[in-house]
Amino acid sequence: MKSLGVIVEYNPFHNGHLFHLTESKRKTGADVVIAVMSGQFLQRGEPALVSKWTRTKMALSNGIDIVVELPYAFATQKAEVFASGSISILSGLKCDSVCFGSEQGNIEDFEQTIRLMDDQKEKHDLLVQEFIGQGYSFPRASSLAFLKLTENSDQVLDLTKPNNILGYHYVKAIHEQKSSLQPSTIERTGAGYHDPEFNDTPIASATSIRKHLFDHSGNIEKVQRFVPEKTFDLLGHYLHHVGSFHQWEDYFSLLKYRILCSTPSELAEIYEVEEGLENRLIHTMKESLTFHEFMTKLKTKRYTWTRLQRMCTHLLTNTKKDVMLNVSSSKRSEYIRLLGMSRRGQHYLKLIKKEVELPILSKVSGVKSHMLDMDIRATNTYALKFPEPTRSEWMLQEFSKPPIRYDEADGRFL
């Protein structure tokens, strides 16, 4: 069976994702599609709109055959680490290819840029430090350094675009890991990645969809034309049974407690709390009434909103520097956590089972792993917005819930 990998968050699965999936299948001729999907917290340092189990159902009911979880140690990291962990899992599952969305839409430009950056690495690193010294954030400094290096070059990427950046790191990780994965890309269509408002096309950004769902949670019908029917049904079901979607404001009181009941030295132990930010965190939190107000006051030219949100996520989950650096330093996952599969996906797993070197986990009871401990802690944190007994029930799901099974022939979950 020819296998295709995609790296996703599906927050939520919308028509743009369906377009990418359909085109990726067509372009690669894949028989089975494997999605590496972030868990309860995402790359931009946000809680997922709905749980990883509901997003797994969205994926399976819209054409994905296997859903595996990208561990927290990679899912809540900068693009380079996020990409490396994802590629290691797809390689571990013996995928033939990986296809990602990009603004560029031309895989040759990614390969050309990788070669150029390999040749110019030392000069690029010096330029990055020069721009950081001028007060720019690391992502902005990297972008400016790249623009300086390539100002007279043809066929290079626009690394100011978010999907191009991720794609670049996917291709780079394939080279670094000497993976046999064949990369390809589909040009993004419709709304931009961060567009906050709907437009006239049936493809809207996930940002605009979430914004409407947060602002109008009692009336979700307006998002219906931007998402597949199965996604809309699952969103409605989640809202009915859970009562609300997840957003940072739900966790603000927990974050406030965490910061104000910690000493500066304790905060400095948390991953991504750097350069005296521990004192700024305490001072800013004392005068903030909402998460948005807190972030607005905390934000500086040196630190992006995304970087600060990721730091807040690590504060919330008590993720310490030494633990994170230890588990993510290899940039490879220690296991493959299976969240769901179709009948076709189950057949594929049986075919490759003897070739897979990483352990495939269908349940986590009894498994000893610092990386997995972080996933469990993330789910425990994600559940804290609920009252009891729902909170404890959600926490126990991490140990008791088996992978979701989907019969694609008649469109039902087993």
Secondary structure, 3 states (H helix, E strand, C coil): CCEEEEEECCCCCCHHHHHHHHHHHHHHCCCEEEEEEECCECCCCCECCCCHHHHHHHHHHCCCCEEEEECHHHHCCCHHHHHHHHHHHHHHCCCCEEEEEECCCCHHHHHHHHHHHHHCHHHHHHHHHHHHHCCCCHHHHHHHHHHHHCCCCCCCCCCCCHHHHHHHHHHHHHHHCCCCCEEEEEECCCCCCCCCCCCCCCCCCHHHHHHHHHHCCCCCHHHHHHCCHHHHHHHHHHHHHHCCCCCHHHHHHHHHHHHHCCCHHHHCCECCCCCCHHHHHHHHHHCCCCHHHHHHHHCCCCCCHHHHHHHHHHHHCCCEHHHHHHHHCCCCCCCEEEEEEEHHHHHHHHHHHHHCCCCEECCCCCCCCHHHHHHHHHHHHHHHHCCCCHHHHHHHHHHHCCCEEEECCCCEEC
